[in-house]
């Protein structure tokens, strides 16, 4: 499994970085739309059986709303409202995770099944997929390097969390949702976020107060990325599957790779706009 993960990463990571830097935003938007479409098919699996909406109607809804979000991105205030509403939903997701944990503990205490009665599954899927798509597209239109910085920030945080968690992890972050995550891993992710933000900021010619703002934004972005990861873990546990799909050898499905980005991308894009720290 580890060998497959490494081989897949070594193939896809350079290809992805090249695509972000070399391709124009129009092509990037299509590439990300394909990625989101695959994610939408995987989300259907996580809805359980019977799903509240058919596969093709759901994918059609996602496509339609991507077009709408692309139109909204032309109007600054409407785009701000979209990203702000998305960030607020992710704040609500923190409460949702706490509620799920309490539900599981209660079911375990009573010896019952821990199926979590989650409503609005199609709407949740839309919130995960559509805002992240337009956020990444708009970041790329500002500068490919801002999108790349956000990606490296999440990858770096994941790496920091992994090694810090393995070395020092004792206090579980959300054992009923994702038993492998620890508060020590969160600390490692945050430390790596500071390093990436400082190095990336300097490379993008960000300095002074703006650089401090970028560091603060990066910490918030990584915090939200952890929530995004946990929400997908909740969905997988709810239906009893290990991965969202099997497309990527050793990595599972597309949603397994972009779960952090679904929350991080809208928050990072909103912060870049509000702080005015564009390259």
C-alpha positions as CSV (number, residue, x, y, z in Angstrom):
1,X,0.0,0.0,0.0
2,X,2.8,2.4,0.9
3,X,4.7,1.6,-2.3
4,X,1.6,2.3,-4.3
5,X,1.0,5.6,-2.5
6,X,4.6,6.7,-3.2
7,X,4.5,5.7,-6.9
8,X,1.2,7.4,-7.5
9,X,2.3,10.6,-5.7
10,X,5.6,10.7,-7.7
11,X,3.7,10.5,-10.9
12,X,0.8,12.8,-10.2
13,X,2.5,15.5,-8.1
14,X,4.9,16.8,-10.8
15,X,2.2,16.5,-13.4
16,X,-0.2,18.5,-11.3
17,X,2.4,21.2,-10.5
18,X,3.3,21.5,-14.2
19,X,-0.4,21.8,-15.1
20,X,-1.0,24.6,-12.6
21,X,2.0,26.6,-13.8
22,X,1.9,25.9,-17.6
23,X,-1.8,25.8,-18.4
24,X,-4.1,28.9,-18.8
25,X,-6.9,29.3,-16.4
26,X,-9.5,28.1,-18.9
27,X,-7.9,24.7,-19.2
28,X,-7.3,24.6,-15.5
29,X,-11.0,25.2,-14.9
30,X,-11.9,22.3,-17.2
31,X,-9.3,20.0,-15.5
32,X,-10.7,20.9,-12.1
33,X,-14.2,20.4,-13.3
34,X,-13.4,16.9,-14.4
35,X,-11.9,16.3,-10.9
36,X,-15.0,17.7,-9.3
37,X,-17.2,15.5,-11.5
38,X,-15.4,12.4,-10.4
39,X,-15.7,13.6,-6.8
40,X,-19.4,14.0,-7.3
41,X,-19.8,10.4,-8.4
42,X,-17.8,9.3,-5.3
43,X,-20.1,11.4,-3.1
44,X,-23.0,9.4,-4.4
45,X,-21.4,6.4,-2.8
46,X,-21.0,8.2,0.5
47,X,-24.7,9.2,0.5
48,X,-25.5,5.5,1.1
49,X,-28.3,3.5,-0.3
50,X,-30.9,4.6,-1.3
51,X,-29.3,7.9,-2.2
52,X,-31.6,11.0,-1.9
53,X,-30.9,11.9,-5.5
54,X,-29.9,10.0,-8.6
55,X,-26.4,10.0,-9.9
56,X,-27.0,11.9,-13.1
57,X,-29.3,14.6,-11.6
58,X,-26.7,15.2,-8.9
59,X,-23.8,15.5,-11.4
60,X,-26.0,17.8,-13.5
61,X,-26.8,19.9,-10.4
62,X,-23.1,20.2,-9.6
63,X,-22.3,21.3,-13.2
64,X,-25.1,23.8,-13.2
65,X,-23.9,25.4,-9.9
66,X,-20.3,25.5,-11.2
67,X,-21.5,27.6,-14.1
68,X,-23.5,29.8,-11.7
69,X,-20.5,30.2,-9.4
70,X,-18.3,31.1,-12.4
71,X,-20.8,33.8,-13.2
72,X,-20.9,35.0,-9.6
73,X,-17.1,35.3,-9.6
74,X,-17.3,38.2,-12.1
75,X,-19.0,40.3,-9.4
76,X,-16.7,40.9,-6.4
77,X,-19.4,41.3,-3.8
78,X,-21.4,38.3,-4.9
79,X,-18.2,36.2,-4.9
80,X,-17.3,37.4,-1.4
81,X,-20.8,36.4,-0.2
82,X,-20.4,32.9,-1.8
83,X,-17.1,32.3,-0.1
84,X,-18.2,33.8,3.2
85,X,-21.3,31.6,3.2
86,X,-19.1,28.6,2.5
87,X,-16.8,29.4,5.4
88,X,-19.7,29.8,7.7
89,X,-21.0,26.4,6.7
90,X,-17.6,24.9,7.5
91,X,-17.9,26.5,11.0
92,X,-21.3,24.7,11.3
93,X,-19.5,21.5,10.2
94,X,-17.4,21.6,13.5
95,X,-20.6,21.4,15.4
96,X,-21.8,18.6,13.1
97,X,-18.6,16.6,13.9
98,X,-19.1,17.1,17.7
99,X,-22.7,15.9,17.3
100,X,-21.6,12.8,15.4
101,X,-19.0,12.0,18.1
102,X,-21.6,12.3,20.8
103,X,-24.0,10.1,18.8
104,X,-21.4,7.4,18.4
105,X,-20.6,7.4,22.1
106,X,-24.2,7.2,23.0
107,X,-24.8,4.3,20.7
108,X,-21.8,2.5,22.0
109,X,-23.0,2.9,25.5
110,X,-26.3,1.5,24.7
111,X,-24.9,-1.3,22.4
112,X,-26.8,0.0,19.4
113,X,-25.8,0.7,15.8
114,X,-24.1,4.0,15.3
115,X,-25.8,5.0,11.9
116,X,-25.8,8.8,12.0
117,X,-29.1,10.4,10.8
118,X,-27.5,13.1,8.5
119,X,-29.9,15.1,6.4
120,X,-29.3,17.2,3.3
121,X,-26.6,14.9,1.9
122,X,-26.9,16.2,-1.7
123,X,-26.7,19.8,-0.4
124,X,-23.6,19.0,1.7
125,X,-22.0,17.5,-1.4
126,X,-22.7,20.6,-3.4
127,X,-21.1,22.8,-0.6
128,X,-18.0,20.6,-0.6
129,X,-17.5,20.5,-4.3
130,X,-18.7,23.7,-6.0
131,X,-17.1,26.5,-3.9
132,X,-13.8,24.7,-3.9
133,X,-13.8,24.5,-7.7
134,X,-14.5,28.2,-8.2
135,X,-12.1,29.2,-5.4
136,X,-9.2,27.3,-7.1
137,X,-10.1,28.6,-10.5
138,X,-10.1,32.2,-9.3
139,X,-6.9,31.8,-7.3
140,X,-5.3,30.5,-10.6
141,X,-6.6,33.5,-12.5
142,X,-4.9,35.8,-9.9
143,X,-1.7,33.9,-10.2
144,X,-0.9,30.2,-10.7
145,X,1.6,30.6,-7.8
146,X,-1.1,31.6,-5.3
147,X,-2.9,28.4,-6.2
148,X,0.3,26.4,-5.9
149,X,1.1,28.0,-2.5
150,X,-2.3,26.9,-1.2
151,X,-1.7,23.4,-2.5
152,X,1.8,23.2,-0.9
153,X,0.3,24.6,2.3
154,X,-2.1,21.7,2.5
155,X,0.4,19.1,1.4
156,X,3.0,20.5,3.9
157,X,0.4,20.5,6.7
158,X,-0.6,16.9,6.0
159,X,3.1,15.9,6.1
160,X,3.7,17.8,9.3
161,X,0.6,16.2,10.9
162,X,1.7,12.7,9.8
163,X,5.2,12.8,11.2
164,X,4.3,14.8,14.4
165,X,1.4,12.5,15.1
166,X,3.5,9.4,14.7
167,X,6.2,10.7,16.9
168,X,4.3,12.4,19.6
169,X,0.6,11.6,19.1
170,X,-1.2,10.8,22.4
171,X,-4.3,13.0,22.7
172,X,-6.8,12.0,20.1
173,X,-8.4,14.8,18.1
174,X,-11.7,13.1,17.1
175,X,-11.5,9.4,17.9
176,X,-15.0,8.6,16.9
177,X,-14.5,10.2,13.4
178,X,-10.8,9.5,12.6
179,X,-8.9,7.6,15.3
180,X,-5.5,8.2,13.7
181,X,-5.6,12.0,14.2
182,X,-4.1,13.6,17.3
183,X,-3.8,17.1,18.7
184,X,0.0,16.7,18.4
185,X,-0.5,16.1,14.7
186,X,-2.5,19.3,14.5
187,X,0.4,21.1,16.2
188,X,2.8,19.7,13.5
189,X,0.4,20.8,10.8
190,X,0.3,24.3,12.2
191,X,4.1,24.5,12.5
192,X,4.5,23.4,8.9
193,X,1.9,26.0,7.8
194,X,4.0,28.8,9.3
195,X,7.1,27.6,7.5
196,X,5.3,27.2,4.2
197,X,3.6,30.6,4.6
198,X,6.9,32.4,5.4
199,X,8.9,30.7,2.6
200,X,6.0,31.1,0.1
201,X,5.4,34.7,1.1
202,X,9.0,35.6,0.5
203,X,9.1,33.9,-2.8
204,X,5.9,35.8,-3.8
205,X,7.4,39.1,-2.7
206,X,5.0,39.5,0.3
207,X,6.6,41.3,3.2
208,X,5.8,43.3,6.4
209,X,2.3,43.3,7.7
210,X,1.1,41.5,4.6
211,X,3.4,38.6,5.4
212,X,2.0,38.3,8.9
213,X,-1.4,38.4,7.4
214,X,-0.5,35.5,5.1
215,X,0.8,33.5,8.1
216,X,-2.4,34.1,10.0
217,X,-4.5,33.2,7.0
218,X,-2.4,30.0,6.4
219,X,-3.1,28.9,10.0
220,X,-6.8,29.4,9.6
221,X,-6.7,27.6,6.2
222,X,-5.0,24.6,7.7
223,X,-7.5,24.5,10.6
224,X,-10.4,24.4,8.1
225,X,-8.5,21.8,6.0
226,X,-8.6,19.5,9.0
227,X,-12.3,20.0,9.4
228,X,-12.7,19.1,5.7
229,X,-10.7,15.9,6.2
230,X,-12.8,15.0,9.2
231,X,-16.1,15.6,7.4
232,X,-15.2,13.2,4.7
233,X,-14.1,10.7,7.4
234,X,-17.5,11.1,9.0
235,X,-19.2,10.3,5.8
236,X,-17.1,7.2,5.2
237,X,-17.7,5.9,8.7
238,X,-21.4,6.6,8.3
239,X,-21.7,4.2,5.4
240,X,-18.8,1.8,6.4
241,X,-16.3,2.3,3.6
242,X,-12.6,2.9,3.9
243,X,-12.1,5.0,0.8
244,X,-14.4,7.2,-1.3
245,X,-13.2,5.3,-4.4
246,X,-10.5,3.3,-6.1
247,X,-9.3,5.5,-8.9
248,X,-5.9,6.4,-7.4
249,X,-3.8,3.3,-6.4
250,X,-2.8,3.5,-2.7
251,X,-4.7,6.8,-2.3
252,X,-8.3,5.8,-2.7
253,X,-10.6,8.1,-4.6
254,X,-10.5,11.7,-5.7
255,X,-12.4,12.8,-2.6
256,X,-9.8,11.2,-0.4
257,X,-7.2,13.5,-2.0
258,X,-9.2,16.7,-2.1
259,X,-11.1,16.4,1.2
260,X,-8.9,19.0,2.8
261,X,-9.1,21.3,-0.2
262,X,-12.9,21.4,-0.1
263,X,-12.7,23.5,3.0
264,X,-9.3,25.1,2.6
265,X,-9.7,26.5,-0.9
266,X,-12.7,28.8,-0.3
267,X,-11.2,30.1,3.0
268,X,-7.8,30.8,1.5
269,X,-9.3,32.5,-1.6
270,X,-11.5,34.7,0.6
271,X,-8.5,35.6,2.8
272,X,-6.3,36.5,-0.2
273,X,-9.0,38.9,-1.4
274,X,-9.8,40.4,1.9
275,X,-6.1,40.9,2.9
276,X,-5.2,42.2,-0.6
277,X,-2.0,40.1,-0.6
278,X,-2.1,39.2,-4.2
279,X,1.1,38.8,-6.2
